[in-house]
Amino acid sequence: MAAGSAIGMKAMSIVIGIPVGIVTKKAVERAWTAVRPGDPPRQPTERGVRWADAIAWAALSGASVVIAELMTRRSAEAAFRALTGSEPPPGKKPKVHKKAGAADMARAAATRVASNDD
């Protein structure tokens, strides 16, 4: 059942994520043109792109990606609950957590080895 629910959750995330991504892209571009004249600097390496514009576009784009991912995940979880009546499977742990977990395990192993030497 766990594999089936994970696949169902992934499918819902895709179905919900595509329109969320499209709307987010349009909203970010409209926000940029409302505040700054001209098109956003999609290629910051192009000549004539100012540092301030490149940094502002990167910050705005990054924030919008995080918000879109959050909206997609929360909406997919709500849809999963509504359709199945059960809790959705947990999301993937970020790589940072995986690395931290591996470091904790290495420290614990080193502590065990050190305590066995005594």
C-alpha positions as CSV (number, residue, x, y, z in Angstrom):
1,M,0.0,0.0,0.0
2,A,2.9,2.4,0.8
3,A,4.2,2.2,-2.8
4,G,0.7,2.8,-4.2
5,S,0.1,5.8,-2.0
6,A,3.5,7.3,-2.9
7,I,2.7,6.9,-6.6
8,G,-0.7,8.5,-6.1
9,M,0.8,11.4,-4.2
10,K,3.4,11.9,-6.9
11,A,0.7,11.9,-9.6
12,M,-1.4,14.4,-7.7
13,S,1.7,16.6,-7.2
14,I,2.3,16.6,-11.0
15,V,-1.3,17.3,-11.8
16,I,-1.5,20.2,-9.3
17,G,2.1,21.4,-9.8
18,I,1.8,22.1,-13.6
19,P,-0.9,24.8,-13.3
20,V,0.7,26.2,-10.1
21,G,4.0,26.6,-12.0
22,I,2.4,28.3,-14.9
23,V,0.5,30.7,-12.7
24,T,3.6,31.4,-10.6
25,K,5.7,32.2,-13.6
26,K,3.1,34.6,-14.9
27,A,2.7,36.3,-11.5
28,V,6.5,36.7,-11.1
29,E,6.8,38.2,-14.5
30,R,3.9,40.6,-13.9
31,A,5.3,41.6,-10.6
32,W,8.7,42.4,-12.2
33,T,7.2,44.5,-15.0
34,A,5.0,46.3,-12.5
35,V,8.0,47.4,-10.4
36,R,10.8,47.6,-13.0
37,P,10.7,48.8,-16.6
38,G,11.4,46.2,-19.3
39,D,11.6,42.5,-19.3
40,P,13.2,40.5,-16.5
41,P,16.9,39.6,-16.9
42,R,16.5,35.9,-17.6
43,Q,20.1,35.6,-18.7
44,P,22.1,37.5,-16.2
45,T,25.3,36.9,-18.2
46,E,24.1,39.0,-21.1
47,R,25.7,42.3,-21.6
48,G,23.9,45.3,-20.1
49,V,22.3,43.4,-17.3
50,R,22.9,45.3,-14.0
51,W,23.9,43.5,-10.9
52,A,21.0,44.8,-9.0
53,D,18.5,43.6,-11.6
54,A,20.2,40.1,-11.7
55,I,20.2,39.7,-7.9
56,A,16.6,41.0,-7.6
57,W,15.4,38.6,-10.3
58,A,17.2,35.7,-8.7
59,A,15.7,36.5,-5.3
60,L,12.2,36.9,-6.7
61,S,12.5,33.7,-8.8
62,G,13.9,31.7,-5.9
63,A,11.2,32.8,-3.5
64,S,8.5,32.0,-6.1
65,V,9.8,28.5,-6.6
66,V,9.7,27.8,-2.8
67,I,6.2,29.2,-2.6
68,A,5.0,27.1,-5.6
69,E,6.5,23.9,-4.2
70,L,4.8,24.6,-0.8
71,M,1.5,25.3,-2.5
72,T,1.8,22.2,-4.6
73,R,2.7,19.9,-1.7
74,R,0.0,21.2,0.6
75,S,-2.7,21.0,-2.2
76,A,-1.7,17.5,-3.2
77,E,-1.8,16.4,0.5
78,A,-5.3,17.9,0.9
79,A,-6.4,16.2,-2.4
80,F,-5.0,12.9,-1.2
81,R,-6.8,13.1,2.1
82,A,-10.1,14.0,0.4
83,L,-9.8,11.2,-2.1
84,T,-8.5,8.4,0.1
85,G,-9.6,9.4,3.6
86,S,-6.1,8.7,4.9
87,E,-2.9,10.6,5.6
88,P,-0.5,11.1,2.6
89,P,2.9,9.5,2.7
90,P,5.7,11.7,4.1
91,G,7.6,13.8,1.6
92,K,11.2,13.2,0.7
93,K,13.8,14.5,3.2
94,P,16.0,17.2,1.9
95,K,19.6,16.2,1.2
96,V,20.7,18.4,4.1
97,H,18.8,16.1,6.5
98,K,20.3,13.0,4.9
99,K,23.8,14.3,5.3
100,A,23.1,15.4,8.9
101,G,21.8,11.9,9.6
102,A,24.9,10.3,8.2
103,A,27.1,12.5,10.3
104,D,25.1,11.7,13.4
105,M,25.5,8.0,12.7
106,A,29.2,8.4,12.2
107,R,29.6,10.2,15.5
108,A,27.6,7.6,17.3
109,A,29.7,4.8,15.8
110,A,32.9,6.7,16.8
111,T,31.5,7.1,20.3
112,R,30.8,3.4,20.6
113,V,34.3,2.5,19.3
114,A,35.8,4.9,21.8
115,S,33.8,3.5,24.7
116,N,34.7,-0.1,23.8
117,D,38.4,0.9,23.9
118,D,38.1,1.9,27.5
